[in-house]
Amino acid sequence: MRRRGSMTVEAAFVVPLSFFAVLVFMNLFLFLEVQMRVQTEIADMSRELMSVGTVLKGTDDGAEDESGLINAASILRSLGAEGYLRFRMDEKTGKSPWLSHIKKGASGFSFAGSSLYERGSEIRIRISYSYVFDDGLFGVGAIPVTQQVVARGFSGVERTRDGDPDDDEEDEENVVFVAESGTVYHRLSNCTYLKPRIERISTGEVSGRRNASGAKYYACEVCGAAAAGESVYITLHGTRYHTTISCRELLRTFTEMTEKEAIAKGLHACSKCGGTEP
């Protein structure tokens, strides 16, 4: 009887402690998983912003036009670094289940201390939030967490001419711009064919939308294979819709060269900006 009694007492202590240990382990695992997910999201945004640098160069500060067409540069300039990052984080995370561990959910993220292209081409994304354990485990309300990603963007411009600082002014004025795999050259670096203005629409709208020429939009060959979320991206003169704003077909890298070099490569002038005198 004494042995049975001692085993019962031991079980009364061991079982709850074992259960508590498992609970602690599961919550710590969730804590690390949320940090990994957040790090993945801000790393993805930094990669997107590397391409956005090609849009920022030469983009004017004009307000969004009446048709609602926007581009990444105008969003960034109008909302600022913190506003832009909050906007993109909300788009990317949506209603992800792990947000239940973030105090105030998606609105609990702060990007204070972030800077985008404010120091040359530096992209610094700093995110702060409070992690909440299930059922107030450990007797703590929330744990403050700060994570950061630092990257370097690019303008998308590559000089192919062995330029000499003393090149005459006339040669400098004859510089044109050619998109990667492009067949035309552009006199203006912010030509809408070279840097198209981007419109974000819901996925359900795609089938009913038409471009400026009345053509339908089809899935992009580069990013269209990815599962489309709640929204996609289109351009006024394009014929493809894109599942990500960082698609290389949407934000094009372009090369700078002289007009003579472009003509020698068999390129012809852009129908939109090619007639503009340099």
Steps between C-alpha positions, in 0.01 A plus 500: 500500500781740579668422163177563309449821694850627422456420127174694497669801660790482254260479205313800633823700470662344191200513262427874543874581477534295182196670350636842595841416345335400171291819507810712559687327216210548255469870585872561465489323163210725391695804622795409277272414207332842511841671504605293196181592314545869575865485390396330176240769428735795554777324302255458211408868521867600489542296180193671350645839587825419322296501178296801604822700478469480121161672525612766745767623261343758274147465641324832557322598817164539326185396678314182411309554178123495466484141374655378826824380339784489749854374516725388778694826496194718542376282788835530673523874444144567615496268804864525604715203605292399803168538321621308194637212709181482707296497178705215351509300826123518522473382137744212551375364832126545442320281753790266580424284809830587669391865529295391803831493691570865414348753737236694299560269203634655176441849639744417781803521270711815519759595239646793691871535424467363147646691203463435128744665259551785747872423526591439138385151401471363855185306589457465875182328624458501877187338643385498863205318655383330819468120508216358708518146639192279507282551808752726668757224540796582730291777655623760251270721295718539191864486399640790292684383188705697246634358174690662216616454143758720326550476124621712210279587205592576143384759250481259208724722286820361353728719290630310199695793360860553606412852602772755540442784751592743222245365249337791325154610603345391171594135560354513851171629361476207258471243777201263461361217712435138403303248705640154559407289192341814353468566127470880519694783660356779711609863519331546839598282796152541648312404183183315600595216262836465674368558851130421479268629768361211698143440609408254775162332445316207654554161334132481411522820292761369255261325260296817452786746461650618170818692427527828307469311169199298613697176543445251782750431777661155522723344766863613493738230372745582781286533813158386378567138595494599867163480672333839479394654830214741553660757268717516187684777313439631147618790283302718260689392187591146605327171420604303807396498864761436769468324835786698657604864468866392490461302174788589268254545212321768701800689637748493215875537519624727225833585342631845412681550170535753219237526230761404239576181694130416525448545125809288433339221702197510271271675750244758394357795691213457746166602345417702812819685594723431202392818322593719796801714427781435748 
